[in-house]
Amino acid sequence: MPDPIPYEITMQGSGNITLVLSGRLDLDRFGILSPLINDLFGSYKPLKLNVDMTGIEYIDSSGALFIVKLEDEALARNVPFSIHGLSKEKMGILGLIDRQALTAPSLAAKERSLNIVEQLGNASIKAIQDIYDIISFSGELVYELIHSSMHMRKVRWGDVVSYMKKVGVDGLPIVGLISFLLGLIMAFMSSLQLKQFGANIYVASLVAVAMIRELGPIMTAIIVAGRSGSAFAAEIGTMKVNEEVDALATMGFSPMRFLAVPKVIASLLTVPVLTVFASIFAIMGGLIVGVVGLNLTIFTYIQQTMKAISIFDVISGLAKSFVFAAAISAIGCQRGFKVRGGAEAVGNATTSAVVTSIFLIIVIDSTFAIILHYVR
């Protein structure tokens, strides 16, 4: 155990305190000196503090830290502080102490909870940055699609076909089932009201127009967003975490052209076809209700369906599905490329891809509704 460092506290006049130090001021004696700071200011309550270090034989960074802490405490209490009797060499050691680091908050300190205004501000900044990232990514993606259309041989058609199978063929059963049930429910619920007016035949018109013009494209897009949009984000996000995307760039490949373009092309070719099947399955569901519950013949139901829909309805529905496909695939890829971190970041990107895609689907559909109202 080190010998206690010799020190003496003297009072000169009212509140004028002198701390006389001697011997070695090093790491071994730092633990002895630290309580002296509280004792000095707690018991003596100096109005002015002088430190006499004439008798100091040796000082290291621990001793310098003690002097700096003593000075900081004096300044915090508005007590004048002075040092004398220390050589220039030993005084230089005091300059090695980073005072800013001493006052910096601890890394383990608990973060202050944000109030509602700060939370709204952070959310707004994040939303603006997110919009900027999406626009920037979309511009780059459009450029790559144009480049691919001018260099068709460079497109990875094998990947395109593979993604068409995943988006279209593998997604057809769930799209067909949900659309069939949706058509069944719409026909049944509408028949309860139309029966009262003897307008059973118009159940066919309602199901056909609703599915082809609105619900078919929207339901298909939401299902594709949940299945394929999330899969795109997870796939690219995992590659990002494993540094495979960086490896592609290092080898001279464009990650956008290599990974995103095949997914987008596959979605653009497949989602409109899925939308057509969704409408057909919904009409079949309505047909069952019409034949079983409304005593309509199959021929009558189909004839009324064909009479209700127009080529404009079909084209507008396919146009919506085409734009939906572009938005879903682009958002899925953008969220994947944005991943930073590990497995949790991939999960967050997947969730964000689905939520953002569904939000854009509603916004795009609303925009189409306004435009088509004035175009038709």
VMD Tcl script that draws the C-alpha trace (Angstrom):
set ca {
  {0.00 0.00 0.00}
  {1.50 3.40 -0.98}
  {2.40 5.90 1.66}
  {-0.11 8.72 2.01}
  {0.97 11.80 0.09}
  {2.04 14.62 2.42}
  {-0.30 17.57 2.14}
  {-1.15 20.53 4.33}
  {-4.11 22.89 4.27}
  {-3.46 26.39 5.58}
  {-5.80 29.35 5.93}
  {-4.57 32.86 5.22}
  {-7.12 35.50 6.01}
  {-10.85 35.09 5.49}
  {-11.50 32.18 3.12}
  {-8.03 32.22 1.51}
  {-6.99 28.54 1.48}
  {-3.60 27.16 0.43}
  {-3.17 23.45 -0.33}
  {0.49 22.45 0.00}
  {1.40 19.20 -1.79}
  {4.72 17.35 -1.70}
  {6.23 14.00 -2.67}
  {4.89 11.86 -5.54}
  {1.60 12.67 -7.25}
  {0.94 9.45 -9.16}
  {-1.59 6.67 -9.81}
  {-0.89 4.92 -6.50}
  {-1.96 8.02 -4.57}
  {-4.88 9.05 -6.81}
  {-7.38 7.09 -4.68}
  {-6.16 8.90 -1.55}
  {-6.34 12.33 -3.14}
  {-9.80 12.06 -4.78}
  {-11.80 12.36 -1.50}
  {-9.71 15.43 -0.65}
  {-11.62 17.47 -3.23}
  {-14.98 17.02 -1.48}
  {-13.44 17.49 1.97}
  {-11.70 20.68 0.90}
  {-14.79 22.37 -0.50}
  {-17.22 20.80 1.98}
  {-15.37 21.58 5.22}
  {-13.30 24.66 4.46}
  {-15.57 26.40 1.90}
  {-12.70 28.47 0.42}
  {-13.27 31.83 -1.23}
  {-9.89 31.54 -2.95}
  {-7.81 28.39 -3.48}
  {-4.03 28.30 -4.01}
  {-2.14 25.06 -4.69}
  {1.53 25.05 -3.70}
  {3.34 22.28 -5.58}
  {6.91 23.31 -4.83}
  {7.57 20.05 -3.00}
  {6.27 17.76 -5.76}
  {9.01 15.35 -6.86}
  {7.05 13.41 -9.51}
  {3.70 13.80 -11.27}
  {2.04 11.55 -13.86}
  {-1.27 11.73 -15.75}
  {-3.22 10.52 -12.69}
  {-1.79 13.33 -10.59}
  {-2.49 15.79 -13.38}
  {-6.09 14.51 -13.51}
  {-6.44 15.24 -9.78}
  {-5.22 18.84 -10.27}
  {-7.55 19.37 -13.25}
  {-10.55 18.01 -11.31}
  {-9.64 20.26 -8.38}
  {-9.51 23.27 -10.70}
  {-12.82 22.37 -12.40}
  {-14.54 22.05 -9.02}
  {-13.20 25.46 -7.98}
  {-14.37 27.08 -11.22}
  {-17.78 25.43 -10.87}
  {-18.12 27.08 -7.43}
  {-16.76 30.44 -8.71}
  {-13.69 30.10 -6.47}
  {-10.49 31.73 -7.84}
  {-7.85 29.04 -8.41}
  {-4.08 29.28 -8.86}
  {-1.08 26.94 -9.01}
  {2.53 27.83 -8.24}
  {5.80 26.09 -7.57}
  {5.54 23.61 -10.49}
  {8.28 23.40 -13.13}
  {7.51 23.85 -16.84}
  {8.07 20.14 -17.50}
  {5.59 19.08 -14.86}
  {3.18 21.85 -15.90}
  {3.17 20.38 -19.44}
  {1.69 17.16 -18.08}
  {-1.42 19.07 -17.04}
  {-1.96 19.99 -20.69}
  {-2.26 16.31 -21.61}
  {-5.62 16.01 -19.85}
  {-8.60 16.33 -22.24}
  {-10.93 18.58 -20.28}
  {-13.72 18.20 -22.84}
  {-13.68 14.41 -22.43}
  {-14.06 14.83 -18.67}
  {-17.26 16.83 -19.09}
  {-18.69 14.69 -21.93}
  {-21.72 12.57 -20.97}
  {-21.11 8.91 -20.27}
  {-21.75 6.49 -23.14}
  {-23.85 4.40 -20.79}
  {-25.96 7.37 -19.70}
  {-29.68 6.95 -20.12}
  {-31.06 8.80 -23.11}
  {-33.50 11.58 -22.40}
  {-37.00 10.81 -23.61}
  {-38.20 13.14 -26.34}
  {-41.32 15.24 -25.94}
  {-44.14 15.21 -28.49}
  {-42.82 18.20 -30.45}
  {-39.36 16.63 -30.79}
  {-40.89 13.32 -31.84}
  {-43.00 15.03 -34.51}
  {-39.95 16.93 -35.72}
  {-37.86 13.77 -35.97}
  {-40.69 11.95 -37.74}
  {-41.06 14.81 -40.24}
  {-37.33 14.88 -40.97}
  {-37.31 11.10 -41.40}
  {-40.34 11.25 -43.74}
  {-38.75 13.97 -45.90}
  {-35.50 12.01 -46.09}
  {-37.46 8.87 -46.96}
  {-39.29 10.63 -49.80}
  {-35.99 11.96 -51.11}
  {-34.45 8.46 -51.02}
  {-37.42 6.96 -52.88}
  {-37.33 9.64 -55.59}
  {-33.56 9.27 -55.97}
  {-33.81 5.48 -56.18}
  {-36.70 5.69 -58.66}
  {-34.68 7.96 -60.94}
  {-31.75 5.56 -60.92}
  {-34.09 2.61 -61.51}
  {-35.78 4.30 -64.49}
  {-32.35 4.98 -65.99}
  {-31.37 1.32 -65.61}
  {-34.68 0.16 -67.13}
  {-34.16 2.43 -70.13}
  {-30.59 1.14 -70.47}
  {-31.85 -2.45 -70.27}
  {-34.52 -1.81 -72.92}
  {-31.78 -0.58 -75.27}
  {-29.51 -3.55 -74.47}
  {-31.96 -6.45 -74.22}
  {-29.23 -9.08 -74.46}
  {-27.69 -7.85 -71.22}
  {-30.91 -8.40 -69.26}
  {-30.76 -11.46 -67.01}
  {-33.80 -13.15 -68.55}
  {-33.24 -16.31 -66.53}
  {-33.75 -14.31 -63.35}
  {-36.76 -12.55 -64.90}
  {-38.46 -15.89 -65.63}
  {-37.62 -17.14 -62.13}
  {-39.16 -14.07 -60.49}
  {-42.20 -14.28 -62.79}
  {-42.79 -17.78 -61.42}
  {-42.40 -16.59 -57.82}
  {-44.64 -13.53 -58.26}
  {-47.19 -14.98 -60.67}
  {-47.46 -18.76 -60.64}
  {-46.74 -19.17 -56.92}
  {-49.03 -16.25 -56.06}
  {-51.97 -17.35 -58.22}
  {-53.56 -19.75 -55.68}
  {-53.85 -17.17 -52.89}
  {-54.92 -14.42 -55.31}
  {-57.54 -16.72 -56.82}
  {-58.88 -17.88 -53.45}
  {-59.19 -14.40 -51.96}
  {-60.75 -12.98 -55.13}
  {-63.22 -15.87 -55.35}
  {-64.33 -15.34 -51.75}
  {-64.50 -11.58 -52.28}
  {-66.77 -12.01 -55.30}
  {-68.89 -14.48 -53.35}
  {-69.31 -12.09 -50.42}
  {-70.02 -9.05 -52.61}
  {-72.67 -10.93 -54.57}
  {-74.33 -12.29 -51.44}
  {-74.40 -8.97 -49.57}
  {-75.62 -6.97 -52.58}
  {-78.30 -9.55 -53.38}
  {-79.89 -8.99 -49.97}
  {-80.69 -5.42 -51.00}
  {-81.32 -5.88 -54.74}
  {-83.78 -8.74 -54.09}
  {-86.19 -6.26 -52.52}
  {-86.45 -4.38 -55.83}
  {-86.46 -7.41 -58.12}
  {-83.05 -6.39 -59.46}
  {-81.25 -9.70 -58.96}
  {-79.66 -9.49 -62.39}
  {-77.66 -6.42 -61.39}
  {-75.63 -8.46 -58.90}
  {-73.57 -9.59 -61.90}
  {-73.01 -5.98 -62.96}
  {-71.95 -4.90 -59.47}
  {-69.41 -7.69 -59.01}
  {-67.93 -7.31 -62.49}
  {-67.55 -3.52 -62.45}
  {-66.25 -3.40 -58.88}
  {-63.64 -6.08 -59.45}
  {-62.41 -5.06 -62.89}
  {-62.28 -1.34 -62.22}
  {-61.24 -1.14 -58.54}
  {-61.06 -4.14 -56.24}
  {-59.29 -6.54 -58.60}
  {-56.19 -4.37 -59.11}
  {-56.11 -3.24 -55.46}
  {-56.51 -6.70 -53.89}
  {-53.95 -8.21 -56.25}
  {-51.48 -5.42 -55.53}
  {-51.87 -5.77 -51.76}
  {-51.30 -9.53 -51.94}
  {-48.24 -9.07 -54.18}
  {-46.90 -6.41 -51.79}
  {-47.23 -8.82 -48.87}
  {-45.70 -11.79 -50.73}
  {-43.24 -10.46 -53.28}
  {-42.48 -6.91 -52.13}
  {-41.40 -8.21 -48.73}
  {-39.42 -11.03 -50.37}
  {-37.53 -8.55 -52.58}
  {-36.63 -6.42 -49.55}
  {-35.53 -9.44 -47.50}
  {-33.45 -10.93 -50.32}
  {-31.55 -7.75 -51.16}
  {-31.32 -6.78 -47.49}
  {-29.71 -10.11 -46.60}
  {-27.24 -9.70 -49.47}
  {-26.50 -6.21 -48.18}
  {-25.79 -7.51 -44.67}
  {-23.55 -10.27 -46.06}
  {-21.72 -7.65 -48.18}
  {-22.67 -9.47 -51.40}
  {-23.95 -6.21 -52.90}
  {-20.59 -4.57 -52.22}
  {-18.87 -7.57 -53.79}
  {-20.94 -7.12 -56.98}
  {-19.95 -3.46 -57.17}
  {-16.29 -4.37 -56.57}
  {-16.38 -6.86 -59.46}
  {-17.73 -4.15 -61.77}
  {-21.40 -5.21 -61.83}
  {-24.18 -2.69 -61.29}
  {-26.17 -3.92 -58.25}
  {-29.22 -2.06 -59.53}
  {-29.03 -3.68 -62.96}
  {-28.08 -7.07 -61.54}
  {-30.63 -7.30 -58.71}
  {-33.44 -4.76 -59.11}
  {-34.12 -4.70 -62.86}
  {-35.08 -8.42 -63.19}
  {-37.46 -8.12 -60.23}
  {-39.15 -5.01 -61.63}
  {-39.51 -6.45 -65.14}
  {-40.98 -9.68 -63.74}
  {-43.49 -7.72 -61.65}
  {-44.51 -5.50 -64.56}
  {-45.20 -8.55 -66.74}
  {-46.91 -10.66 -64.08}
  {-49.12 -8.44 -61.89}
  {-51.49 -7.36 -64.73}
  {-52.02 -11.04 -65.59}
  {-52.71 -11.82 -61.93}
  {-55.23 -8.96 -61.91}
  {-57.11 -10.52 -64.84}
  {-57.26 -13.86 -63.03}
  {-58.42 -12.11 -59.84}
  {-61.35 -10.55 -61.69}
  {-62.25 -13.88 -63.32}
  {-62.23 -15.74 -60.00}
  {-64.35 -13.01 -58.38}
  {-66.90 -13.21 -61.19}
  {-66.99 -16.99 -60.69}
  {-67.74 -16.44 -57.00}
  {-70.55 -14.08 -57.89}
  {-71.81 -16.58 -60.47}
  {-72.26 -19.25 -57.80}
  {-74.37 -16.89 -55.68}
  {-76.36 -15.83 -58.74}
  {-77.12 -19.38 -59.82}
  {-77.67 -20.94 -56.39}
  {-79.23 -18.07 -54.47}
  {-80.87 -15.85 -57.11}
  {-82.12 -18.49 -59.59}
  {-80.16 -16.95 -62.47}
  {-78.87 -19.11 -65.29}
  {-75.17 -19.26 -66.09}
  {-75.79 -17.78 -69.53}
  {-77.86 -14.89 -68.13}
  {-75.25 -14.06 -65.49}
  {-72.36 -14.07 -67.98}
  {-74.37 -12.06 -70.50}
  {-75.15 -9.38 -67.90}
  {-71.49 -9.34 -66.84}
  {-70.31 -8.74 -70.42}
  {-72.94 -6.03 -70.86}
  {-71.86 -4.20 -67.68}
  {-68.14 -3.93 -68.36}
  {-66.52 -1.81 -71.05}
  {-63.13 -1.83 -72.70}
  {-62.35 1.38 -70.80}
  {-62.88 -0.43 -67.47}
  {-60.55 -3.24 -68.52}
  {-57.81 -0.89 -69.75}
  {-58.00 1.33 -66.66}
  {-57.80 -1.71 -64.37}
  {-54.76 -3.08 -66.22}
  {-53.11 0.35 -66.20}
  {-53.56 0.55 -62.44}
  {-52.10 -2.91 -61.94}
  {-49.09 -1.97 -64.10}
  {-48.36 1.11 -61.99}
  {-48.98 -0.85 -58.78}
  {-46.44 -3.45 -59.93}
  {-43.82 -0.78 -60.57}
  {-44.38 0.80 -57.16}
  {-44.32 -2.49 -55.23}
  {-41.17 -3.86 -56.86}
  {-39.35 -0.51 -56.66}
  {-40.15 -0.03 -52.97}
  {-39.18 -3.61 -52.14}
  {-35.79 -3.21 -53.83}
  {-35.21 0.28 -52.37}
  {-35.87 -0.91 -48.83}
  {-33.51 -3.83 -49.37}
  {-30.66 -1.65 -50.63}
  {-31.18 0.68 -47.65}
  {-30.51 -2.02 -45.03}
  {-27.72 -1.27 -42.57}
  {-26.92 -3.64 -39.71}
  {-27.99 -7.22 -39.08}
  {-31.05 -9.45 -38.96}
  {-33.17 -6.86 -37.17}
  {-32.52 -4.33 -39.94}
  {-33.64 -6.88 -42.55}
  {-36.88 -7.45 -40.63}
  {-37.51 -3.72 -40.36}
  {-36.87 -3.29 -44.09}
  {-39.35 -6.07 -44.89}
  {-42.06 -4.50 -42.74}
  {-41.36 -1.05 -44.14}
  {-41.55 -2.35 -47.72}
  {-45.04 -3.81 -47.18}
  {-46.43 -0.79 -45.31}
  {-45.02 1.74 -47.79}
  {-46.24 -0.30 -50.77}
  {-49.80 -0.50 -49.43}
  {-49.77 3.24 -48.70}
  {-48.61 3.99 -52.26}
  {-51.25 1.63 -53.67}
  {-54.00 3.67 -52.00}
  {-52.45 6.98 -53.10}
  {-52.03 5.79 -56.70}
  {-55.57 4.42 -56.82}
  {-56.95 7.73 -55.52}
  {-54.97 9.59 -58.18}
  {-56.31 7.28 -60.89}
  {-59.87 7.80 -59.64}
  {-59.55 11.58 -59.99}
  {-57.86 11.42 -63.40}
  {-60.27 8.85 -64.87}
  {-63.25 10.88 -63.64}
  {-62.24 13.74 -65.94}
  {-60.84 11.62 -68.79}
  {-63.85 9.40 -69.28}
}
mol new
graphics top color blue
foreach p $ca { graphics top sphere $p radius 0.5 }
foreach p [lrange $ca 0 end-1] q [lrange $ca 1 end] { graphics top cylinder $p $q radius 0.2 }
display resetview
